[in-house]
Amino acid sequence: MTTTSFRPTPEDIEARLRAALSPVSIAVQDDSHQHAGHAGAREGGHYSVTLVSDRFTGLGRVARHRLVYHSLAELMLHGIHALAIDARAPDEG
């Protein structure tokens, strides 16, 4: 994963998030096709992540996003150009 041509699959992203955050539910979508022609699209993929995890209980939005980014640190450097995150605690649905 050290080349810039690597693009993780949604399954790659989901596996890392499952291992790090033990989500109750998770959905990962590759939105790269919606960004064709965008300069950054050549450098990596565009993804949307929706997940519910006990790890987010009591945390604000920024702290939740930091947990997600930390869980995907290597992929953020090599393959993910943009990541839309919807991170919720179980009691938030």
One Martini backbone bead per residue (centre of mass of N, CA, C, O) as a GRO file, in nm:
protein
   93
    1MET     BB    1   0.053   0.064   0.016
    2THR     BB    2   0.282   0.278  -0.128
    3THR     BB    3   0.102   0.362  -0.356
    4THR     BB    4  -0.101   0.593  -0.533
    5SER     BB    5  -0.283   0.363  -0.689
    6PHE     BB    6  -0.419   0.290  -0.443
    7ARG     BB    7  -0.757   0.157  -0.381
    8PRO     BB    8  -0.975   0.114  -0.162
    9THR     BB    9  -1.216  -0.072  -0.048
   10PRO     BB   10  -1.493  -0.091   0.132
   11GLU     BB   11  -1.389  -0.351   0.276
   12ASP     BB   12  -1.129  -0.232   0.388
   13ILE     BB   13  -1.261  -0.014   0.560
   14GLU     BB   14  -1.453  -0.191   0.724
   15ALA     BB   15  -1.240  -0.373   0.858
   16ARG     BB   16  -1.098  -0.148   1.018
   17LEU     BB   17  -1.348  -0.042   1.171
   18ARG     BB   18  -1.424  -0.306   1.310
   19ALA     BB   19  -1.155  -0.348   1.464
   20ALA     BB   20  -1.157  -0.057   1.616
   21LEU     BB   21  -1.502  -0.003   1.681
   22SER     BB   22  -1.728  -0.210   1.696
   23PRO     BB   23  -1.982  -0.195   1.528
   24VAL     BB   24  -2.325  -0.225   1.500
   25SER     BB   25  -2.304  -0.042   1.237
   26ILE     BB   26  -2.226  -0.046   0.869
   27ALA     BB   27  -2.137   0.184   0.594
   28VAL     BB   28  -1.977   0.166   0.268
   29GLN     BB   29  -1.902   0.412   0.013
   30ASP     BB   30  -1.826   0.457  -0.327
   31ASP     BB   31  -1.793   0.801  -0.472
   32SER     BB   32  -1.593   0.841  -0.717
   33HIS     BB   33  -1.787   0.869  -0.967
   34GLN     BB   34  -1.882   1.168  -0.867
   35HIS     BB   35  -1.554   1.278  -0.925
   36ALA     BB   36  -1.510   1.300  -1.208
   37GLY     BB   37  -1.241   1.531  -1.292
   38HIS     BB   38  -1.130   1.564  -1.028
   39ALA     BB   39  -0.820   1.614  -0.922
   40GLY     BB   40  -0.835   1.418  -0.662
   41ALA     BB   41  -0.932   1.149  -0.803
   42ARG     BB   42  -0.639   1.050  -0.883
   43GLU     BB   43  -0.530   1.011  -0.569
   44GLY     BB   44  -0.825   0.907  -0.476
   45GLY     BB   45  -1.087   0.823  -0.291
   46HIS     BB   46  -1.441   0.842  -0.242
   47TYR     BB   47  -1.618   0.838   0.076
   48SER     BB   48  -1.878   0.679   0.273
   49VAL     BB   49  -1.963   0.681   0.631
   50THR     BB   50  -2.169   0.465   0.837
   51LEU     BB   51  -2.177   0.464   1.204
   52VAL     BB   52  -2.228   0.250   1.495
   53SER     BB   53  -2.094   0.319   1.832
   54ASP     BB   54  -1.995   0.299   2.159
   55ARG     BB   55  -1.736   0.483   2.123
   56PHE     BB   56  -1.931   0.756   2.083
   57THR     BB   57  -2.008   0.786   2.360
   58GLY     BB   58  -1.979   1.122   2.471
   59LEU     BB   59  -1.900   1.231   2.190
   60GLY     BB   60  -1.809   1.439   1.966
   61ARG     BB   61  -1.768   1.492   1.639
   62VAL     BB   62  -1.458   1.527   1.633
   63ALA     BB   63  -1.384   1.275   1.802
   64ARG     BB   64  -1.514   1.073   1.610
   65HIS     BB   65  -1.348   1.144   1.358
   66ARG     BB   66  -1.075   1.077   1.482
   67LEU     BB   67  -1.125   0.775   1.516
   68VAL     BB   68  -1.163   0.716   1.220
   69TYR     BB   69  -0.895   0.829   1.112
   70HIS     BB   70  -0.715   0.650   1.289
   71SER     BB   71  -0.825   0.376   1.173
   72LEU     BB   72  -0.734   0.503   0.862
   73ALA     BB   73  -0.445   0.620   0.834
   74GLU     BB   74  -0.310   0.466   0.596
   75LEU     BB   75  -0.542   0.522   0.389
   76MET     BB   76  -0.523   0.834   0.403
   77LEU     BB   77  -0.230   0.828   0.269
   78HIS     BB   78  -0.330   0.561   0.070
   79GLY     BB   79  -0.639   0.636  -0.116
   80ILE     BB   80  -0.776   0.862   0.053
   81HIS     BB   81  -0.925   1.174  -0.021
   82ALA     BB   82  -1.233   1.130   0.079
   83LEU     BB   83  -1.449   1.166   0.387
   84ALA     BB   84  -1.766   1.078   0.483
   85ILE     BB   85  -1.915   1.125   0.814
   86ASP     BB   86  -2.138   0.906   1.012
   87ALA     BB   87  -2.134   0.929   1.368
   88ARG     BB   88  -2.284   0.709   1.613
   89ALA     BB   89  -2.463   0.635   1.874
   90PRO     BB   90  -2.696   0.405   1.962
   91ASP     BB   91  -2.905   0.631   2.083
   92GLU     BB   92  -2.905   0.784   1.778
   93GLY     BB   93  -2.942   0.555   1.537
   0.00000   0.00000   0.00000
